[in-house]
Amino acid sequence: MAAHRLWGSWLDSALASGMDPTVSPALERRAELTLSLRNRAKVVRSLRLSRESAGRRIDPRDPRVPADQLEVKIALPRLSELEDLLLSPEPVYCRGVVMASRIVAEGTGPLYAPRRRGELRDRVETALAALRGAS
């Protein structure tokens, strides 16, 4: 199981870097899974749950990290746009879906521990551009 996760992580990194999914059957399968409406809805649920955790007190025994309240407030219009685009029937690019997923998955990323104000908004804008096919 751990090897499967590592392989998936490698494939996601390749897709996030813009690698053409048709170069390997494994990458092509990962891209299909990533682009599925089911996966995109899962990413949106994770984004919304994380966003809703901003500013909330969490039980100290809970392993989840609350989102940074100010970062969420700054990025909220763009986060909403990202969520809407992920759920829309409009075609999107795999690279952007992976980038959106990583916004939530990176526990030390700007959603939870920004290094500067506005970092989350910038990351969301990059994911939005990638969803639309911009490099």
PLY file of the C-alpha trace (Angstrom):
ply
format ascii 1.0
element vertex 135
property float x
property float y
property float z
element edge 134
property int vertex1
property int vertex2
end_header
0.00 0.00 0.00
2.83 2.43 0.81
4.40 1.78 -2.59
1.05 2.55 -4.24
0.93 5.91 -2.43
4.52 6.72 -3.38
3.84 5.80 -7.01
0.68 7.95 -6.95
2.63 10.82 -5.46
5.25 10.53 -8.20
2.56 10.47 -10.88
0.86 13.51 -9.33
4.18 15.36 -9.28
4.71 14.54 -12.94
1.22 15.77 -13.82
1.63 18.93 -11.71
4.86 19.72 -13.54
2.98 19.58 -16.83
4.22 16.23 -18.12
2.16 14.89 -21.02
0.01 12.04 -19.62
0.23 10.10 -22.88
3.93 9.30 -22.32
3.05 6.29 -20.15
0.00 4.14 -19.50
0.33 4.67 -15.72
0.42 8.44 -16.13
-2.52 8.32 -18.52
-4.59 6.28 -16.01
-3.66 8.69 -13.22
-4.72 11.65 -15.36
-8.09 10.00 -16.11
-8.66 9.38 -12.40
-7.58 12.91 -11.52
-9.94 14.45 -14.07
-12.94 12.34 -13.05
-15.88 14.29 -11.69
-15.77 12.10 -8.59
-12.18 13.10 -7.85
-12.82 16.76 -8.63
-15.81 16.72 -6.23
-13.58 15.14 -3.58
-11.05 17.96 -4.00
-13.84 20.54 -3.65
-15.16 18.85 -0.48
-11.66 18.93 1.00
-11.20 22.58 0.06
-14.54 23.52 1.62
-13.91 21.56 4.82
-10.50 23.14 5.21
-11.87 26.59 4.46
-14.64 26.11 7.03
-12.07 25.15 9.67
-10.46 28.60 9.47
-10.65 30.35 12.82
-12.36 27.44 14.56
-11.04 25.92 17.72
-10.16 22.31 17.22
-9.93 19.69 19.92
-6.22 19.30 20.82
-6.55 15.56 20.27
-7.76 16.13 16.71
-4.88 15.66 14.22
-6.37 18.11 11.71
-4.82 21.53 11.37
-7.19 24.49 11.01
-6.78 26.70 7.98
-5.29 30.14 8.44
-8.27 32.45 8.88
-6.74 35.56 7.30
-5.36 33.64 4.31
-8.79 32.11 3.66
-10.42 35.53 3.89
-7.92 37.01 1.42
-8.32 34.11 -1.02
-12.06 33.48 -0.58
-13.29 34.88 -3.93
-10.63 32.92 -5.82
-11.24 29.78 -3.72
-14.93 29.95 -4.63
-14.01 30.36 -8.29
-11.67 27.35 -8.05
-14.36 25.20 -6.46
-16.93 26.25 -9.07
-14.57 25.50 -11.95
-13.67 22.09 -10.54
-17.37 21.16 -10.39
-18.37 22.69 -13.72
-18.89 20.64 -16.87
-16.31 22.91 -18.51
-13.19 20.97 -19.57
-10.23 21.46 -17.24
-6.60 20.43 -17.34
-5.20 17.71 -15.13
-2.29 19.84 -13.95
-4.70 22.30 -12.34
-6.68 19.57 -10.57
-3.48 18.22 -9.03
-2.45 21.73 -7.98
-5.85 22.31 -6.36
-5.61 19.01 -4.52
-2.17 19.90 -3.20
-3.47 23.15 -1.73
-5.36 21.05 0.81
-2.88 18.18 1.11
0.20 20.25 1.99
-0.04 20.60 5.75
2.76 23.16 5.74
1.41 25.00 2.70
-0.22 28.43 2.52
-3.69 27.21 3.48
-2.39 26.31 6.93
1.01 27.97 7.42
1.60 30.80 4.96
5.07 32.29 4.75
3.62 35.61 3.60
0.17 37.18 3.39
-1.61 36.50 0.14
0.35 33.33 -0.56
-2.81 31.19 -0.61
-4.53 33.55 -3.06
-1.46 33.37 -5.32
-1.42 29.57 -5.16
-5.14 29.42 -5.98
-4.65 31.78 -8.93
-1.87 29.53 -10.24
-4.15 26.48 -9.93
-6.96 28.34 -11.71
-4.65 29.25 -14.58
-3.47 25.64 -14.84
-7.06 24.36 -14.82
-7.70 26.58 -17.82
-4.58 25.38 -19.61
-2.15 28.21 -18.96
1.43 27.13 -18.30
0 1
1 2
2 3
3 4
4 5
5 6
6 7
7 8
8 9
9 10
10 11
11 12
12 13
13 14
14 15
15 16
16 17
17 18
18 19
19 20
20 21
21 22
22 23
23 24
24 25
25 26
26 27
27 28
28 29
29 30
30 31
31 32
32 33
33 34
34 35
35 36
36 37
37 38
38 39
39 40
40 41
41 42
42 43
43 44
44 45
45 46
46 47
47 48
48 49
49 50
50 51
51 52
52 53
53 54
54 55
55 56
56 57
57 58
58 59
59 60
60 61
61 62
62 63
63 64
64 65
65 66
66 67
67 68
68 69
69 70
70 71
71 72
72 73
73 74
74 75
75 76
76 77
77 78
78 79
79 80
80 81
81 82
82 83
83 84
84 85
85 86
86 87
87 88
88 89
89 90
90 91
91 92
92 93
93 94
94 95
95 96
96 97
97 98
98 99
99 100
100 101
101 102
102 103
103 104
104 105
105 106
106 107
107 108
108 109
109 110
110 111
111 112
112 113
113 114
114 115
115 116
116 117
117 118
118 119
119 120
120 121
121 122
122 123
123 124
124 125
125 126
126 127
127 128
128 129
129 130
130 131
131 132
132 133
133 134
